[in-house]
Amino acid sequence: MTTIDPAPNAHSTDSAASYAVLRELSVAPLWRHYGTLLPAEPKNRARPHVWHYAQLRPHALHFSRTLSMDEAERRVLMLINPTLTEPPATVNTLFAGIQILMPGESAQAHRHTAAAFRFIIEGDGAYTTVNGERVPMRPGDLLLTPSWHWHDHTHFGDELMMWLDGLDYPLVNALDAGFFEPHEQRTQPVTRPEDLSSRQLLHGRLNPVWQLSQTDISPVGNYRWTETMRALDAIADDAAGSSAEGIQLEYSNPWTGGPIMPTMSCRIARLRAGFRGAPRRHTASTIYHVVSGEGSTEVDGQRLEWTDKDIFVVPGWAPYIHRVAAGRDAVLFAYSDEPVLRALGLYREQWL
C-alpha cells in the first residue's frame, strides 16, 4: 500500500499548530533565533550620547531648592541613555548620575550590593562616611563605596557640593543579585579615624603589613586629586602614552595591582592639546567625565562635542576617536565594565 504525503498547505497548517503548542509549552525553535542569539558581532543596545554639565547644573540647583532630602533621600539627576530607559541605565551594565548636596544637609545611610563610587565635580566641606570612616570630598577626588558597605553623606561646609555617581546596578540587577538595606540611623556613627584608609594605603608601594584582608575590592577610601595630579604631572611630558587614550593611568587596588572593584575599572588620562587619537573599539562599555578641556569624540560615526565637566558614553564595540582642541590639554576620567569582561574571557579590542 502506498502512503501519500499530505498537500503542502497541510504541512504549513500542521507546523503553525505545532509552533502554537510549543509557545504554550514555553518552548521555542532555535532555528528561528540564530540571528539574535548568536550574532556575528556585538550589537550594543546603548547608543553614543553626551550630557552637557552646563545644561544640567541649573536643574540640579532648582531641585536643591524645591525638593528636600527627606523627600528625595538622594537628590540625583540620572543620566539615562536614550535607548536604555526601562529599566534606566547609562550603558548596558553601568549607571552615571549627578548628585547635589547643600550646606547643612545629610543623605540617609544605607547599603546595597551594587558597588559605587563618587568623583567630585565641585564644592568643599562635605564628607562621605563608609563603614564608620569619614572621608572628605574635594574636587577631583575619587571616593569608593564598595558593595554592601554602609555609606552616607553629610555637608558641614558653606557651598554646594556636586559629584558624579558611578554604580554597577544595571549589571547587578540583570543578574538578580540586588539587595538594599537602610541604616537604623540617618547618619552612621564614626568609629574610625578620619580618612585613615587613604592615609595608610595611598602611598602605593608602601602598604601596612598588619592588614591581612587583601581582597579584590580596593581598601582605599579616597584617591585624592592632589595625588592623581602628581602622578600625571610626573610623566605627562615624557611618556609616550596610548595612541587612543593619551597618558592614561588606572586607579588600582594596592593589594592586587588590578582594578578598584571586580565590576568597574576607573582611569584618568591627560590628552595633550591637539591630540588626535588612533581609532579603535573594544567590548567594554565606557563612561567618560571631562575633568577639564575641550574636544570631541567620534563614536560609531557620531560626533560628540564636549567641554569642562561634561559626561559622554562610548558603548561596547563602537569604534571611537578622541580629538582635543588646540590651546590646552584635556583631562578625562573614565570608568568601564572591563574587569567583568576580562574575568569572563570576553574582552576583545581592535585597532582600526
C-alpha positions as CSV (number, residue, x, y, z in Angstrom):
1,M,0.0,0.0,0.0
2,T,1.4,3.4,-1.0
3,T,1.4,6.3,1.6
4,I,0.6,9.6,0.1
5,D,2.1,12.8,1.6
6,P,-0.3,15.5,2.7
7,A,-0.6,18.5,0.5
8,P,1.9,21.4,1.0
9,N,-0.7,23.6,2.7
10,A,-1.3,20.7,5.1
11,H,2.3,20.8,6.2
12,S,2.1,24.5,6.7
13,T,-1.1,24.1,8.8
14,D,0.4,21.4,10.9
15,S,3.6,23.4,11.5
16,A,1.6,26.5,12.6
17,A,-0.3,24.4,15.0
18,S,2.9,22.8,16.3
19,Y,4.6,26.2,16.8
20,A,1.5,27.4,18.7
21,V,1.7,24.3,21.0
22,L,5.4,25.0,21.6
23,R,4.7,28.5,22.7
24,E,2.1,27.2,25.2
25,L,4.8,24.8,26.5
26,S,7.3,27.7,26.9
27,V,9.5,26.2,24.1
28,A,11.0,27.9,21.1
29,P,12.6,26.6,17.9
30,L,16.3,27.5,17.8
31,W,16.3,27.8,14.1
32,R,14.1,30.9,14.3
33,H,16.5,32.7,16.6
34,Y,20.1,32.1,15.3
35,G,20.4,35.7,14.1
36,T,19.7,37.3,17.5
37,L,21.1,34.7,19.9
38,L,24.4,34.2,18.1
39,P,25.2,37.5,16.2
40,A,28.3,37.8,14.1
41,E,29.5,40.7,16.4
42,P,28.1,42.5,19.4
43,K,25.1,44.8,18.8
44,N,25.1,47.1,21.8
45,R,21.7,48.4,22.9
46,A,23.3,51.6,24.2
47,R,24.0,54.5,21.8
48,P,26.6,57.2,21.9
49,H,25.4,60.2,23.9
50,V,26.8,63.3,25.7
51,W,25.3,65.2,28.6
52,H,26.4,68.8,29.0
53,Y,27.0,69.8,32.6
54,A,26.2,73.5,31.9
55,Q,22.6,72.3,31.0
56,L,22.2,70.0,33.9
57,R,23.5,72.3,36.7
58,P,20.6,74.8,36.8
59,H,18.1,71.9,37.1
60,A,20.1,70.4,40.0
61,L,20.1,73.8,41.7
62,H,16.3,74.1,41.1
63,F,15.6,70.8,42.9
64,S,18.0,71.6,45.7
65,R,15.6,74.5,46.5
66,T,12.3,72.7,45.9
67,L,12.9,69.1,46.9
68,S,14.0,68.2,50.5
69,M,16.4,65.4,51.3
70,D,13.7,63.7,53.3
71,E,11.6,63.6,50.1
72,A,14.4,62.5,47.8
73,E,16.8,60.6,50.0
74,R,19.4,61.1,47.2
75,R,19.0,64.2,45.0
76,V,20.4,62.7,41.8
77,L,19.9,63.5,38.1
78,M,20.1,60.2,36.4
79,L,21.9,60.2,33.1
80,I,19.8,57.8,31.0
81,N,20.8,56.5,27.7
82,P,18.1,57.2,25.1
83,T,17.8,53.5,24.3
84,L,18.0,52.2,27.9
85,T,15.0,53.9,29.5
86,E,13.3,50.9,31.1
87,P,15.0,49.9,33.3
88,P,17.1,53.1,33.3
89,A,20.8,52.8,32.7
90,T,23.6,54.9,31.2
91,V,25.2,51.9,29.4
92,N,24.1,48.3,29.5
93,T,25.9,47.5,32.7
94,L,26.7,50.8,34.4
95,F,25.0,54.0,35.7
96,A,26.0,57.6,35.9
97,G,24.2,60.4,37.8
98,I,24.9,63.9,39.1
99,Q,24.2,64.3,42.8
100,I,23.8,67.6,44.7
101,L,24.1,68.2,48.4
102,M,23.6,71.6,50.0
103,P,25.2,73.0,53.2
104,G,23.7,71.5,56.4
105,E,22.2,68.6,54.5
106,S,22.7,64.9,55.0
107,A,21.8,61.8,52.9
108,Q,20.3,58.8,54.6
109,A,22.8,56.0,55.5
110,H,22.2,52.8,53.6
111,R,24.0,49.9,51.9
112,H,23.4,47.8,48.7
113,T,25.1,45.1,46.8
114,A,25.7,47.4,43.8
115,A,29.2,48.8,44.0
116,A,29.5,52.6,43.8
117,F,32.0,55.5,43.7
118,R,31.9,59.3,43.8
119,F,34.0,61.5,41.6
120,I,33.8,65.1,43.0
121,I,33.0,67.8,40.5
122,E,32.7,71.0,42.6
123,G,32.4,72.2,46.2
124,D,34.0,71.6,49.5
125,G,33.1,70.8,53.1
126,A,31.2,67.6,52.7
127,Y,32.1,64.1,53.8
128,T,31.1,60.5,52.9
129,T,31.2,58.1,55.8
130,V,31.9,54.5,54.7
131,N,31.7,51.7,57.3
132,G,32.4,54.1,60.1
133,E,35.2,56.1,58.4
134,R,34.6,59.7,57.5
135,V,36.2,60.6,54.2
136,P,36.5,64.3,52.9
137,M,35.2,65.2,49.5
138,R,37.1,67.6,47.3
139,P,37.1,68.3,43.6
140,G,38.8,65.6,41.6
141,D,38.7,63.1,44.5
142,L,37.6,59.5,43.8
143,L,35.7,58.0,46.8
144,L,34.8,54.3,46.9
145,T,31.6,52.9,48.4
146,P,32.1,49.2,47.7
147,S,29.4,46.5,47.6
148,W,27.4,46.1,50.9
149,H,29.4,48.9,52.7
150,W,27.3,51.4,54.8
151,H,27.6,54.9,53.5
152,D,26.0,58.3,54.0
153,H,26.9,61.9,53.0
154,T,27.0,64.9,55.3
155,H,27.7,68.5,54.4
156,F,29.4,70.7,57.0
157,G,30.6,73.4,54.6
158,D,29.0,76.6,53.2
159,E,28.9,75.9,49.4
160,L,27.1,73.4,47.3
161,M,28.6,70.0,46.5
162,M,28.1,68.2,43.2
163,W,29.6,64.9,42.2
164,L,29.4,62.1,39.6
165,D,27.9,58.9,41.0
166,G,29.0,55.7,39.3
167,L,27.3,52.4,40.0
168,D,27.1,48.9,38.6
169,Y,23.4,48.4,39.5
170,P,22.3,47.6,35.9
171,L,24.7,44.6,35.9
172,V,23.8,43.6,39.5
173,N,20.1,43.8,38.7
174,A,20.4,41.9,35.4
175,L,22.0,39.1,37.5
176,D,19.1,39.3,40.0
177,A,21.6,39.9,42.8
178,G,20.5,43.2,44.1
179,F,19.9,43.8,47.8
180,F,19.3,47.1,49.7
181,E,19.1,48.0,53.4
182,P,18.6,51.4,55.1
183,H,20.6,52.1,58.2
184,E,18.7,52.4,61.5
185,Q,20.2,55.9,61.9
186,R,20.2,58.7,59.4
187,T,24.0,59.0,59.6
188,Q,26.1,56.1,60.9
189,P,28.4,56.5,63.8
190,V,32.0,57.5,63.1
191,T,34.1,54.6,64.5
192,R,37.5,55.0,62.7
193,P,39.9,57.9,62.4
194,E,39.1,60.3,59.5
195,D,40.4,59.3,56.1
196,L,42.6,56.5,57.7
197,S,42.4,54.1,54.7
198,S,43.7,56.8,52.3
199,R,46.5,57.9,54.7
200,Q,47.6,54.2,55.1
201,L,47.3,53.0,51.6
202,L,47.6,55.7,49.0
203,H,51.4,55.5,49.0
204,G,51.0,52.6,46.6
205,R,54.4,50.9,47.2
206,L,54.4,51.0,51.0
207,N,51.4,49.1,52.4
208,P,50.8,48.2,56.0
209,V,51.7,44.6,56.6
210,W,49.3,44.2,59.5
211,Q,46.3,44.4,57.2
212,L,45.6,40.8,56.2
213,S,42.2,41.2,54.5
214,Q,43.6,41.6,50.9
215,T,40.6,41.3,48.6
216,D,39.7,42.2,45.0
217,I,38.0,45.4,46.4
218,S,40.4,48.3,47.0
219,P,40.6,49.3,50.6
220,V,41.4,52.9,49.7
221,G,38.6,55.2,50.7
222,N,39.7,58.2,48.7
223,Y,42.0,58.5,45.7
224,R,42.9,62.2,46.3
225,W,43.1,64.6,43.3
226,T,46.4,66.0,44.6
227,E,48.0,62.6,44.4
228,T,46.4,61.9,41.0
229,M,47.7,65.1,39.5
230,R,51.1,64.5,41.0
231,A,51.2,61.2,39.2
232,L,50.1,62.7,35.9
233,D,52.5,65.6,36.2
234,A,55.4,63.3,36.9
235,I,55.2,61.6,33.5
236,A,52.8,63.5,31.2
237,D,55.5,65.5,29.4
238,D,57.8,62.5,28.7
239,A,55.7,59.3,28.5
240,A,54.5,58.1,25.1
241,G,51.1,57.0,26.4
242,S,48.3,55.3,24.5
243,S,47.7,56.3,20.9
244,A,44.0,56.1,21.6
245,E,43.7,57.4,25.2
246,G,46.8,59.6,25.8
247,I,48.6,59.4,29.1
248,Q,46.1,57.2,30.9
249,L,46.6,55.8,34.4
250,E,44.4,53.3,36.3
251,Y,43.2,53.7,39.9
252,S,44.4,50.4,41.3
253,N,43.8,48.1,44.2
254,P,47.1,48.3,46.3
255,W,46.7,44.6,47.3
256,T,46.3,43.2,43.8
257,G,47.5,45.9,41.4
258,G,44.2,45.4,39.5
259,P,41.1,47.5,39.2
260,I,39.5,49.1,42.2
261,M,36.5,46.8,42.1
262,P,35.6,43.5,40.4
263,T,33.0,45.1,38.2
264,M,34.4,48.6,37.4
265,S,37.7,50.0,36.2
266,C,38.4,53.7,36.8
267,R,41.1,55.6,34.9
268,I,42.4,59.1,34.4
269,A,44.0,60.4,31.3
270,R,45.7,63.6,30.1
271,L,45.4,64.2,26.4
272,R,47.7,66.8,25.1
273,A,46.3,69.9,23.3
274,G,45.7,69.0,19.6
275,F,45.6,65.2,20.4
276,R,44.2,63.1,17.6
277,G,43.5,59.6,18.8
278,A,44.0,56.4,16.9
279,P,40.7,54.7,16.1
280,R,39.8,51.5,18.0
281,R,37.0,49.6,19.6
282,H,36.6,47.1,22.4
283,T,33.9,45.2,24.1
284,A,33.9,47.2,27.3
285,S,31.4,50.0,27.6
286,T,32.9,53.2,28.9
287,I,31.5,56.4,30.6
288,Y,33.7,59.5,30.4
289,H,33.7,62.6,32.6
290,V,35.6,65.7,31.3
291,V,37.5,67.0,34.3
292,S,38.9,69.8,32.1
293,G,39.5,70.6,28.5
294,E,37.6,70.8,25.2
295,G,37.3,68.5,22.3
296,S,35.2,65.8,20.6
297,T,34.9,62.1,20.4
298,E,33.6,60.4,17.2
299,V,31.7,57.3,18.2
300,D,30.4,55.0,15.5
301,G,30.3,57.9,13.1
302,Q,28.5,60.2,15.6
303,R,30.5,63.3,16.7
304,L,30.1,64.1,20.5
305,E,31.3,67.6,21.3
306,W,32.4,68.0,24.9
307,T,33.9,70.6,27.3
308,D,34.6,71.0,31.1
309,K,32.5,68.7,33.3
310,D,30.5,67.1,30.5
311,I,29.8,63.3,30.5
312,F,29.6,61.1,27.5
313,V,29.4,57.4,26.7
314,V,31.2,55.0,24.3
315,P,29.1,51.8,24.1
316,G,31.0,48.5,23.8
317,W,32.3,47.5,20.4
318,A,31.6,51.0,19.0
319,P,34.6,52.5,17.1
320,Y,35.7,55.8,18.6
321,I,38.3,58.5,18.2
322,H,39.2,61.2,20.7
323,R,40.2,64.7,19.5
324,V,41.4,67.5,21.7
325,A,41.1,71.2,20.8
326,A,44.3,73.3,20.4
327,G,45.3,75.5,23.3
328,R,45.1,73.4,26.4
329,D,45.3,69.8,27.5
330,A,42.2,67.7,28.3
331,V,41.8,65.5,31.4
332,L,39.3,62.7,31.1
333,F,38.1,60.5,33.9
334,A,36.7,57.2,32.6
335,Y,35.1,54.1,34.1
336,S,34.0,50.8,32.4
337,D,32.9,47.3,32.8
338,E,36.2,45.9,31.5
339,P,37.0,43.9,34.7
340,V,33.8,41.8,34.2
341,L,34.6,41.1,30.6
342,R,38.2,40.1,31.3
343,A,37.1,37.9,34.2
344,L,34.7,36.1,31.8
345,G,37.2,35.9,29.0
346,L,35.0,38.2,26.8
347,Y,37.2,41.3,26.5
348,R,38.3,42.0,22.9
349,E,39.8,45.1,21.3
350,Q,40.5,46.0,17.8
351,W,42.6,48.8,16.3
352,L,41.1,50.2,13.2
